[in-house]
Amino acid sequence: MGSDVEIVSVFAAGPNGGNPAPIVIDAAGMSDADMQQVARSSGYESGFVLPPPPASNCDFELRFWVPNHEMSMCGHVTVGALWLLDRLGRLPGNELAIWTKSGRVAARIRERTERGAAVEISQPVGTVETLGDGDTAGILEVLGVGSGDLAPRPIQNASTSRVKTLVPLKSAETLNGLSPDFARIEDLCDRIGSTGLYPYAVLDGDAQIVEARQFPKASGYPEDAATGIAASALSFGLLANAMVEASERPITIRQGRAMRRPSEILVRFQLGHGRPAGCWLGGAVRLEGRDRARS
């Protein structure tokens, strides 16, 4: 027995760009071990589409696995799965509700083009906390940079679904030249209450364009080419530092250039009573191929 695994690249900004995501559209018969094996075999965050729980008022349930463990939420996999469901004609409409282990996630199709559906998913309003000076030295040491490489903004823990540590750097050259001590990232993240380091540099403040890299705490791989949940957290960090507008104007987060997988994530704040009450995140998706998961 086996299940078809569709491979999509999400948030792609070039021929080899985006974050690959293996997706199983019909995962109802798969065990946890089966799902984890898909992630281990591919080396990527993987998504599994199931019927929604009774009384959830959702259209689908999504589960997410990385090689080392299950995740409660994954932005790029959710976008990729909905894009694929739309391509297969299996979406019930343009306004959707998805059940995840982190709770209910709203989604929408903004438009359809020859490249497929433009999918956006929701994230709640972010929390932002400035880290103390005592944490800075350890973070810089693990990233392999000095205090002179920091932009004049605080290092912060920000979260919409998971806590990411935002490290402001002066330049994209410094960002893309980072060579972290990967063996120390998990212990560091445990100490500072984070699930990954997300250093970033502002490319164009007026146009709200930022570049970032994601070094996860313990996913089973050292770096992500595109990370929607981290990008949404970063958007609220930028807002807290008055680097972006409290408006629906898109914030563009570029990622993956150092991995030669150029990616681009678009974040738009959801406004309520004149201020952000959450955000939408989305980006381009491309179909890469098909595999077969054995169980």
C-alpha positions in Angstrom: 0.0 0.0 0.0 1.2 3.6 -0.5 0.1 7.2 -0.9 0.9 9.6 -3.7 3.2 12.4 -2.6 3.0 15.6 -4.7 6.0 17.9 -4.5 5.5 21.6 -4.7 7.9 24.5 -4.3 6.3 27.3 -2.2 7.1 31.0 -2.3 9.3 30.5 -5.4 11.0 33.6 -6.8 13.0 32.0 -9.6 13.4 28.8 -11.6 15.1 27.0 -8.6 13.5 29.0 -5.9 11.0 28.3 -3.1 10.8 25.8 -0.3 10.0 22.3 -1.4 7.0 20.7 0.3 5.9 17.1 -0.1 2.1 16.9 0.2 -0.2 13.9 0.6 -3.7 14.9 -0.5 -5.4 11.7 0.8 -3.7 10.9 4.1 -6.6 9.5 6.1 -5.1 6.0 6.3 -1.6 7.1 7.3 -0.1 6.5 10.7 2.2 9.0 12.5 5.2 6.8 11.5 4.1 6.8 7.9 3.9 10.6 7.9 7.2 11.1 9.6 8.8 8.7 7.1 7.7 10.9 4.2 9.4 13.8 5.9 12.6 11.8 6.6 12.8 10.4 3.1 12.5 13.8 1.5 14.3 15.9 4.1 11.6 18.6 4.0 8.6 19.8 6.0 5.8 17.7 4.7 2.0 18.1 4.8 -0.9 15.7 5.1 -4.5 16.5 4.2 -7.3 14.8 6.2 -11.0 15.2 6.7 -11.8 17.9 9.3 -12.6 16.8 12.9 -16.4 16.6 13.6 -17.9 19.9 14.8 -14.7 21.8 13.8 -16.6 23.8 11.1 -13.5 23.4 8.9 -13.0 22.3 5.4 -9.9 20.2 5.9 -7.4 19.1 8.6 -3.7 19.6 7.9 -0.8 17.9 9.8 2.8 18.8 9.4 6.0 16.7 9.9 9.7 17.5 9.7 12.2 14.7 9.8 12.6 14.9 13.6 9.1 15.6 14.8 5.5 16.8 14.2 4.9 20.5 14.0 1.7 22.3 15.0 1.7 24.7 12.1 3.6 25.3 8.9 2.8 28.2 6.6 4.5 27.3 3.4 3.1 23.7 3.5 -0.4 25.1 4.1 -0.2 27.5 1.2 1.2 24.7 -1.0 -1.5 22.1 0.0 -4.3 24.6 -0.7 -2.8 25.5 -4.1 -2.6 21.8 -5.0 -6.2 21.1 -3.8 -7.4 24.0 -6.0 -5.4 22.7 -9.0 -7.2 19.3 -8.5 -10.6 21.0 -8.2 -11.1 19.9 -4.6 -11.7 23.3 -2.8 -15.3 23.9 -1.8 -14.9 27.7 -2.3 -12.6 30.7 -2.1 -13.0 31.3 1.7 -11.7 28.3 3.7 -11.1 27.1 7.2 -8.3 24.7 8.0 -7.9 22.7 11.3 -4.3 22.4 12.6 -2.8 21.4 15.9 -2.3 25.1 16.6 -6.0 25.8 16.0 -8.2 27.1 13.2 -6.5 28.8 10.3 -8.5 30.9 7.8 -7.5 30.9 4.1 -8.6 32.5 0.9 -8.0 32.5 -2.8 -7.4 36.1 -3.9 -7.4 35.2 -7.6 -6.6 32.5 -10.1 -4.1 32.9 -12.9 -2.4 30.6 -15.5 0.1 29.7 -12.7 -2.7 28.6 -10.4 -4.4 30.0 -7.3 -3.0 32.9 -5.3 -3.5 31.5 -1.8 -3.2 33.4 1.4 -3.5 32.1 4.9 -4.1 33.9 8.2 -2.0 34.3 11.2 -3.0 35.9 14.5 -1.7 39.2 15.8 2.0 38.8 16.7 3.7 39.2 20.1 7.1 40.8 20.3 9.5 40.8 23.2 12.9 42.4 23.3 15.7 40.1 24.6 18.1 41.2 27.3 21.7 42.1 26.8 22.7 38.9 28.4 21.3 36.9 25.5 22.9 39.0 22.7 26.5 37.7 23.1 25.5 34.1 22.8 23.3 34.8 19.7 26.1 36.7 18.0 28.6 34.0 18.8 26.5 31.2 17.3 25.8 33.3 14.2 29.5 34.2 13.9 29.1 38.0 13.8 30.1 40.9 16.0 28.1 43.6 17.6 29.2 46.0 14.9 27.3 43.9 12.4 24.0 44.6 14.1 21.6 47.3 12.9 20.4 49.8 15.5 17.4 47.8 16.5 16.9 45.3 19.3 17.1 41.5 19.0 13.6 40.3 19.7 11.5 37.1 20.1 8.4 37.4 17.9 5.6 35.0 17.4 2.3 34.4 15.5 2.3 30.6 15.7 5.9 29.9 16.9 8.5 32.0 18.5 11.3 33.1 16.2 14.3 35.2 17.2 14.7 38.3 15.0 18.3 39.5 14.6 18.7 42.8 12.8 21.8 43.0 10.6 23.2 46.1 8.9 23.5 44.5 5.4 22.3 41.7 3.2 26.0 40.9 2.5 26.5 40.1 6.2 23.3 38.2 6.3 24.1 36.0 3.3 27.7 35.5 4.5 26.6 33.9 7.8 28.0 30.6 8.7 26.4 29.6 12.0 27.6 27.1 14.5 24.7 24.7 13.8 25.7 22.3 16.6 24.9 25.0 19.2 21.6 26.4 17.8 19.3 23.9 19.6 20.8 24.7 23.1 20.7 28.4 22.4 17.1 28.4 21.2 16.1 26.4 24.3 17.8 29.0 26.5 16.1 32.0 24.9 12.7 30.3 24.3 12.8 30.2 20.6 12.2 27.7 17.8 14.7 29.3 15.4 17.0 32.2 14.6 15.7 34.6 11.9 18.4 37.2 11.1 17.3 39.8 8.7 18.4 43.0 6.8 16.2 45.8 5.4 16.7 46.1 1.6 14.3 48.9 0.9 12.6 50.6 3.8 10.2 52.7 1.7 9.1 49.7 -0.4 8.9 47.4 2.7 11.3 44.8 1.4 13.4 42.8 3.8 15.7 39.8 3.4 16.0 37.0 6.0 17.4 33.6 6.7 15.9 30.9 9.0 18.0 28.5 11.1 15.5 26.2 12.9 16.1 24.8 16.3 15.8 21.1 15.7 13.9 20.2 12.5 16.5 17.8 11.0 18.0 20.2 8.5 20.1 23.4 9.1 18.2 26.1 7.1 14.9 26.8 5.4 14.6 28.4 2.0 11.3 30.1 2.9 9.5 30.2 6.2 6.0 31.8 6.2 5.5 31.6 10.0 8.8 33.3 10.6 8.0 36.0 8.0 4.7 36.8 9.7 6.5 37.1 13.1 9.1 39.3 11.4 6.4 41.6 10.1 5.1 42.3 13.6 8.7 42.8 14.8 9.2 45.4 12.0 5.9 47.0 13.0 7.0 47.2 16.6 10.1 49.0 15.5 8.2 51.4 13.2 9.9 49.9 10.1 6.7 49.2 8.2 3.2 50.8 8.0 0.2 49.6 10.0 -1.6 49.1 6.7 -2.6 46.5 4.1 0.4 47.4 1.9 2.4 44.2 1.2 5.6 43.5 3.2 8.0 41.5 1.0 10.3 39.1 2.8 13.0 37.5 0.6 14.7 34.4 1.7 16.8 31.5 0.4 19.3 33.4 -1.7 22.3 32.0 0.3 20.9 28.5 -0.5 20.5 29.3 -4.2 16.7 28.8 -3.7 15.4 32.4 -4.1 12.1 32.8 -2.4 9.6 35.7 -1.7 6.9 35.8 1.0 4.2 38.5 0.9 2.6 39.5 4.2 -0.4 41.9 4.5 -1.7 43.0 7.9 -5.4 42.4 8.6 -6.8 45.7 10.0 -9.4 45.9 12.8 -10.4 49.3 14.2 -7.4 50.9 12.4 -4.7 48.6 13.6 -3.3 45.2 12.8 -5.4 42.3 14.2 -3.5 39.6 12.4 -2.0 39.1 8.9 -2.3 37.2 5.6 0.7 35.5 4.1 1.1 34.1 0.6 3.3 33.7 -2.4 3.9 31.8 -5.6 3.7 28.0 -5.8 5.1 25.6 -8.5 4.5 21.9 -9.0 7.7 19.9 -9.0 6.7 16.3 -9.4 5.3 13.2 -7.7 6.6 10.4 -5.5 5.1 7.4 -3.8 5.1 6.9 0.0 5.2 3.3 1.1 3.4 2.1 4.3 
